[in-house]
Amino acid sequence: MNNRFALALCLAFAWLPARADINIGVILSLTGPAASLGIPEKNALTLIPKQVGGEKVNLIVLDDASDPTTAVQNAKKLIGVNNVDLILGTSTTGAALAMVDTIFEGKTPVISLAASSRITGPMDEKRHWIFKTIPNESQPAERTVDHMRSQGIKKVGFIGFADAYGDSWAESMKTAASTAGIEIISVERFVRTDTSVASQVLKLISMKPDAVFIAASGTPAALPQLSLVERGFRGPVYQTYGIANNDFLRVSGKSAEGAIFAVAPVVVAEQLPDANPSKKVAFDLIRRYEEAFGAGSLSIFASNAWDAWLLTANAIPTAIKTAKPGTPEFRKALRDAIEGTKALVSSQGIFNMTPTDHVGYDLRASVMVQIKNSKWLLIK
């Protein structure tokens, strides 16, 4: 090759814009009490495309072992060492709340897979960087209380996690119940690693509630369910969307029969009317997931992660027009693009983000479901 021609060619390529991969950090509870949440979340993220808008996407996945301290350490590593553009996760409310200060200091957008409304609100300079894919508890709480009222329930016993997840649900249920003229007559708590809740359940039963509400998630939510049945409680048992996985059904067995909860439409996608906007997206996720992990394997936690990816993929093309991945400018542009999301249909509802609402769901994000013969049955 002529030396002058080679030099000209090199100079021409030098003027092309440099490309950089988009690096996404992922923090999940892959071990510990919340593993039944984190594992399907990780599974769902293995299904994402390798490129978006012509840009290569890399995932860096870390396990927080269901521990808030480890979650914070992971966040610091992803921001300070790996220089990620975005973080997805983590799985549990306590760990997500523990990460808030680290996220703010690193000015890195996060799409949380945990539940509590406290993660994204009330909005302040720290939560400016945080979004989530699970509806705030107030929405499914309203659905749940409406169902209770339709069944003539007047008195409810409450048992939930002794952490931020339980706190948020206790607040939301008290507010919704008070509006509906329903009384929460007793509140009991337990920790995720407890092996017995016998004393708490006996206290609840002694108060003679019309129904019991359990504010827990994953397999630990089976403990009070089993205990209530073992001790002869015959009233309705309500749960949260945190039980929508096969591990809960496996651990609870026949004791789960009849449990009622508000959950995202994806859990009963095949039972939804065709007019439901999430049905098509939910079926696409179910097809992809079950082809990879087996028939009937999908859980609500997989859809949390998938919908986080939908938000991310929707925002990347806008952000990439502003700045190059790996820079503070790109992280800010990505945050701004996520906040600007409008009418994005997910497997759980429709995202309409605003500067004061980093969840963006309305009541279409939940339906009432009952467990019948170890299957989820849409209550119509």
N, C-alpha and C positions, 0 to 999 in steps of 0.2 A: 504493500500500500504506500502511495506517495506520502512523504512526511507532512507536507503542507495540507494534504487532504485529511490526514488523520488528525492533525491539530485542529482543523476547522470543524471536524465532526465532534471532537471532544468539547470544543467551545460551545457548539450548538446544544449538545446534551446538558452542558452546565447551566444553560439558561432555563431548562425545564424545572418546574417546581419540585422540591424534594417531597417524597412520600413518606409517611410514617404510619405504622400500625396503630390501631385503636386498641388500647389495653384496658380491659375491664376486670376489676377485682371482684371476687365473689367470696363472701363469708357466710358459711352455713353450719348448722348444727348437725354434723355427720355422725357424731357419736354422743353418748350421754342420753339423758331422759328425753330430749327433743329430736332424737335421730329419726323418728318416724315422720318428722317434718322436713328435715334437711335432706334426707336421701332422695325422696321424690323431686325435691327442688333441683338437686344436682342432676338427676336423670333428665328432667325437662330441658335443662340448659345444654345437655349434650346434643340436643336436636337443632340448635340454632345454626343458621348458615355461617360459613367461614368469612364471608364478605358482605358488606353493606355499602351500597353506592360506590362500588369499586374499591372500597377500602378494606384491608384485611383486619379481622377482629380476633384478638387473643383473649382467652379467659385465664385468669390466675385464681385457682380455687383453694381456699383455706378452710380448715375445720376449727370451729370455736369450742367444740366439745360441750356444747350447751352451757358455756360458762361466760358471763359478762366480761370478766377480766381478760380472758383469752380473746374475746371478740374485739376489745379495744386494742390489744397488742397486734392483732391481725390488721386492723384498720391502719394503725401507725406504720406497719411494715408496707402495706399496699400503697399508702400515700408517700411515705418518706423514702422507701427503697425502690419499689416497683414503678413509682410515678404513674399510677393508673389514672385514666380519664374519668372513670365512674366506678362506683361500688354498688353491687347488687347484694342485698342481705342486710342483717342476718335474719335467722329464723324466729327468734323469740323476742318478746317485748322487752324483758329486762336487759338483754344484751344490746338491743337496738337503742334503748334509752342511754345506756352506758357509753355508746359511741358518739353521742351528739356533739360533745365538746371537741373530740378529735376531728370529726368531720368539718366542723366550723373552722378550726385552726388550719386544716389542710385545704379549705375552699374547694372541696371535691363533691360533686353531686352524688347522692345516694338514692337508690330506690329500695326501700325497705320491704321485706317480706313478712314482717311481724304485724301484729294486729292493732295495738292500742292507739287511740286517737291522740294520746300524748306525744306520740312520735312526730307528728306533723302539726300539732297545735297545742295551745294557741300560737299563731304564727309570730316569729321573732327573727332576729338576725341569724340565729343558729339554725332554726328550722327552714330558713330560706333555702338551704341546700338539700333538704330532705323531702322525698316523696314516698308514697307507698301504694301497694296494689290491693290492699284489703280494705273494704268499707269500714268507716268508723263504727264503733259498737252501737251508736245511737240508731242507726238504720235497721240492723237485724234485731235490736232490742225492741224497736217499735213494731216490727213484724211479729215478733214472738209474743209480745203483750197483747196485740190485736187478736192473735189466735187464742190466748188464754181467756180473754174477755168473751170470745165467741163460744167458749166451752163452759162459761159460767164460773170460772175460777176467781176466787176473792182473796185467798191467802196463799202466799208462796214462801217456801223456805229456800234459802240460798246457800250453796257451798261452792267455794272457788279457790283457785290458787292464792297463796299468800304472797303475791307479788303484783307487779304493775298490770299484768293481764287480768287478774282477779279484781284489782282495784277499779280498773276502767269499766269492767262489766258490772260491778256492783253499783257504780255511779249511774251508768246508763240504764240499768234495769230499775233502779229506784226512781229515776226521773220518769221513765216511760210508764211504770206501774202506777205512780202517783197520779199522773194525768188520766189514766184509765180507771181510777178508783180501785186499784188492786193494792193490797198491803204486803210488803216484804216483812214477814213476822220474825224471822231469825236469820242471822248471817254467820256462817261457819267457814273456816279456812283450813287449807292443808298445803304442804309443799310438794313439789313435783317428785321428790324421791321418797316420799312416805310409802310405807307398805301396809298401812291400815288407817282407815278413817272411821272406825267403828264408833268411837265416842262422839264424834261430830254428827254422824248420821243418827245415832240414838237421840241426841238432843233435838235434831230437826224433827224426827218422827214424833217425839213427845209433845211438840208444839201443834200437832195435828194440822199440817198444811194441806191445802187442796192439791198442790203440786209442788215439785222441787225443781229448782233451776241449778244446773251445774256449770260453773264458769271455769273450764279447763280445756286442755287440748292434747292431741296425740294419745298415746296409750295411757298416760297417767289419768286421763279423764274417765277411764274404765273403772278405776278404783271406787269412787263413790257410786257409780252406776251399779256395780256388783254388790256393794254393801247395802244399798237401799233395797234391792231385790231380796238379798239374803235375810234381811231383817223384817221382811214382810210388808214393805211399803207398796201399796196398790194404786196410788194416784199417778197421774201423768208425770213423767220425768222429761224436762227440757234440757237441752245442751246447747253449746255454741257450734259455729262452723268448724271449730278446731277438731271435731271428731270425724270429719269427712275423709277418712282413709281406711283401708282394709285392715290395717293393724289394730285399730280400735275395734272393729267388728270381730277380729280373731280373738283378742283378749277378752272382750265382753261376752262373746258367745250369745246364748239365749237371753241373757240378762239385758241385752241391748234392745230386745224386742219392744217396739212401741215408742222408743225415744223420739222426741220431736225437736227440730232445730231449724233455724233460718240459715240459709247457705247460698252460695253463688249458683246461678243457673247451670253452670257446666257440670255439676254433680248429677243432674237429672236431664242432661241434654236431649236424650232420645224421647223424653216425655214432654218436652216443651212444645208449645204451639209453633207452627212455622213462622208466625209473625214476630216471635221473639228475636230481637236483633242480635243476641249473642249466640244463637243456635248454630249458625254456620261456622263461626270462629271456634266454638267449643268442639264441634264435630271434627274440625281440622286438627285440633290439638289431640283429641282422643285417638284419631286414626294414627297420627304420627307416634304418639306415646305407646299405644298398645302394639303397634308393629314392632317397636323396639323392645318393649318390656313385658309383653304378654297381655292377653285378653283380661279385662277387668282390673288392670293394674293402676289406672289413673286415680290420683287423689287430689283434693282441693289444693294441696301444697304445691303440686306440680303446676297447677294453673296459676298460682301466685307468681311463680318464677317465670312462666311463659308470658304472662301479661306484663311483667317487668321488662322482658325482652322486647315485646311489642312496643312499649313506650320508648325504649332505647332506640330500636331500629327506626321508629318514626321520627325521632329527633336528630339522628346522626346526619342525614343529608342536609338539614338546615344548618347545623353547627359547623359542618365541614366547609361551608361557603365562607365562614368568618375567620377561621383560624386552623392551624395545623395541630393534629393530635399530639399529646405529650406536653402541651403548653397550658399555662394558666388561662390564657384567652380561650382556648378550646373548651376547657372545663366550664368556664362561665357561659360560653355560647351553648354548650350542651344543656346546662341547667336551665338557661332561658328558653331553649327550644322545648324542653319537657314541660315547663310551666305554661308554655303557649299551646299545649296539646288541646285540640278541640274535636269532638265527635269521633274519637278513636274507639272503635268497637273492639272489646276484648272478650275473653271467654267468660268473664264474670259480669260485664256491664258495659257502660259507655263512659270513657274518660272525657271530662271537660274541666281541665285544670284552670285555676286562676291564681293570682298572687296571694290570695288568702286561703285557698283550698288546694292542697297538694295531694288530694285523693281523687276528687273529681267525679265521684259516683253519686247517683241518685237511687231511689228505691227499687229501680229495675235490677240492681245488683244483688238482690236476695229474693229467694222464694222459700216457702215452708215445705219441709221434707220430714217424713217419718220412716223409721226403720221397720221394715216388714220382711220376715223370713230372710234376715241378713242382707237385705237390699234396700236401696234408697228409693222411697216412693214419694212422688210429688203430691202434695196436698193441694187439691184444686178448689 
